[in-house]
Structure formats: C-alpha cells, structure tokens
Amino acid sequence: MKLNILIIGDIVGLSGVNKVKETLPKVIKEKEIDFVIANGENSAERYGN
C-alpha cells in the first residue's frame, strides 16, 4: 500500500492561509495526497488563534 503525504512548511499570515485554501484542494486531487501535515503557527498574525 502506498501512502502519499504532503508536508507544508510555515504558513504565514492571512495571505498564506488564503493561498493554501486556494491551492491545496487541487494539489490533493492531482497528486492523490492521503494525508497533509501543515505548520500554521505563524498564520494567526500575533493573535494566537
């Protein structure tokens, strides 16, 4: 069994979040990704959400 994992580095700010939301579904479908790991700790723009 083959498992395709996508690891995304640092997602920074609202623009980074928007780009991931826009791009990720297409990448998942095209590359047949089974599991995604994303580092989003810097996406909250200092609000800690």
ChimeraX attribute file (.defattr): number of C-alpha atoms within 10 A of each C-alpha:
attribute: neighborCount
match mode: 1-to-1
recipient: residues
	/A:1	2
	/A:2	5
	/A:3	9
	/A:4	11
	/A:5	14
	/A:6	17
	/A:7	10
	/A:8	13
	/A:9	10
	/A:10	13
	/A:11	19
	/A:12	16
	/A:13	15
	/A:14	13
	/A:15	11
	/A:16	15
	/A:17	16
	/A:18	12
	/A:19	11
	/A:20	15
	/A:21	11
	/A:22	11
	/A:23	11
	/A:24	15
	/A:25	11
	/A:26	11
	/A:27	13
	/A:28	16
	/A:29	10
	/A:30	9
	/A:31	11
	/A:32	13
	/A:33	15
	/A:34	12
	/A:35	11
	/A:36	12
	/A:37	10
	/A:38	12
	/A:39	12
	/A:40	15
	/A:41	14
	/A:42	17
	/A:43	18
	/A:44	14
	/A:45	11
	/A:46	9
	/A:47	7
	/A:48	8
	/A:49	8
